């Protein structure tokens, strides 16, 4: 039996993010729920300029990208690197599924095509 029962759980997990197969292909799909999911893909998170000091930790290094108004010199936008890669659990599930399908592909090539 070549069917892995864990694959259904992995597919369901992927469908939470990409039920219409557009999540990783298009940057802006237009729906508010899709826009929320879209923001989860990015490693850098937008932070409020008014709360910029709250995001600076003097105990450990971090990076904050600040866009400054060229005339006034005041910050107008800021982004900070997330503590961990976003969607790392989803990425792990996708990797498991890809490896599974790759193994199935190799098996079919060997069995049906007399080799790879």
C-alpha positions as CSV (number, residue, x, y, z in Angstrom):
1,X,0.0,0.0,0.0
2,X,1.6,3.3,-1.1
3,X,-0.9,5.7,0.5
4,X,0.4,7.5,3.5
5,X,-2.5,8.3,5.9
6,X,-0.6,11.4,7.2
7,X,-0.9,13.0,3.8
8,X,-4.5,13.8,4.3
9,X,-3.6,15.9,7.4
10,X,-0.8,17.6,5.4
11,X,-3.2,18.4,2.5
12,X,-5.8,19.8,5.0
13,X,-3.1,22.0,6.6
14,X,-2.0,23.3,3.2
15,X,-5.6,24.0,2.2
16,X,-6.0,26.3,5.2
17,X,-3.5,28.6,3.4
18,X,-4.0,27.8,-0.2
19,X,-7.5,26.4,-0.8
20,X,-7.7,27.9,-4.3
21,X,-4.1,27.4,-5.3
22,X,-3.3,31.1,-5.4
23,X,-1.6,31.8,-2.1
24,X,2.0,31.3,-3.2
25,X,1.5,32.3,-6.9
26,X,0.0,35.8,-6.6
27,X,1.0,38.6,-4.3
28,X,-2.4,40.1,-3.9
29,X,-5.5,38.0,-4.4
30,X,-8.0,40.7,-3.3
31,X,-10.0,39.1,-0.5
32,X,-9.5,40.4,3.0
33,X,-8.9,36.8,4.4
34,X,-6.5,36.2,1.6
35,X,-4.7,39.5,2.4
36,X,-4.3,38.4,6.0
37,X,-2.9,35.1,4.9
38,X,-0.6,36.9,2.5
39,X,0.9,39.0,5.2
40,X,1.9,35.8,7.1
41,X,4.2,34.8,4.3
42,X,6.6,37.7,4.8
43,X,9.6,37.4,7.1
44,X,9.6,41.1,7.9
45,X,6.6,42.5,9.7
46,X,5.5,46.1,9.4
47,X,5.5,47.9,12.7
48,X,4.0,51.2,13.8
49,X,6.4,54.1,13.6
50,X,4.9,55.6,16.8
51,X,5.9,52.4,18.7
52,X,9.3,52.1,17.2
53,X,11.2,52.3,20.5
54,X,9.1,49.5,21.9
55,X,10.6,47.1,19.3
56,X,14.2,47.9,20.1
57,X,15.7,45.3,22.5
58,X,19.0,46.6,23.9
59,X,19.9,43.1,25.2
60,X,20.1,41.4,21.8
61,X,20.8,42.6,18.3
62,X,17.9,43.0,15.8
63,X,17.4,44.8,12.6
64,X,14.7,47.3,11.8
65,X,14.3,48.9,8.4
66,X,13.1,52.5,8.6
67,X,11.9,54.6,5.7
68,X,12.5,58.3,6.5
69,X,10.8,61.3,4.9
70,X,13.6,63.0,3.0
71,X,12.3,66.5,3.8
72,X,11.5,66.3,7.5
73,X,13.8,63.4,8.4
74,X,11.0,61.8,10.4
75,X,10.3,58.0,10.1
76,X,7.3,57.3,8.0
77,X,7.4,53.5,7.8
78,X,9.2,50.7,9.6
79,X,9.7,46.9,9.3
80,X,11.3,44.5,11.7
81,X,12.5,40.9,11.1
82,X,10.3,38.3,12.6
83,X,11.7,36.1,15.4
84,X,11.3,33.0,13.3
85,X,10.6,32.2,9.7
86,X,6.9,32.5,9.0
87,X,4.9,29.4,8.1
88,X,7.8,27.1,9.1
89,X,5.4,24.4,10.1
90,X,3.6,24.7,6.7
91,X,7.0,24.6,4.9
92,X,7.8,21.4,6.7
93,X,4.5,19.8,5.7
94,X,5.0,20.9,2.1
95,X,8.5,19.4,2.1
96,X,7.1,16.0,3.5
97,X,4.5,15.9,0.8
98,X,6.9,16.8,-2.0
99,X,9.3,14.1,-0.8
100,X,6.4,11.5,-0.7
101,X,5.3,12.4,-4.2
102,X,8.9,12.3,-5.5
103,X,9.3,8.8,-4.1
104,X,6.0,7.7,-5.8
105,X,7.3,9.2,-9.0
106,X,10.6,7.3,-8.8
107,X,8.7,4.1,-8.0
108,X,6.5,4.5,-11.1
109,X,9.4,5.3,-13.3
110,X,11.3,2.2,-12.1
111,X,8.4,-0.1,-12.3
112,X,6.7,1.1,-15.4
113,X,9.5,2.5,-17.4
114,X,12.3,0.1,-16.6
115,X,14.4,2.6,-14.8
116,X,14.7,6.2,-13.9
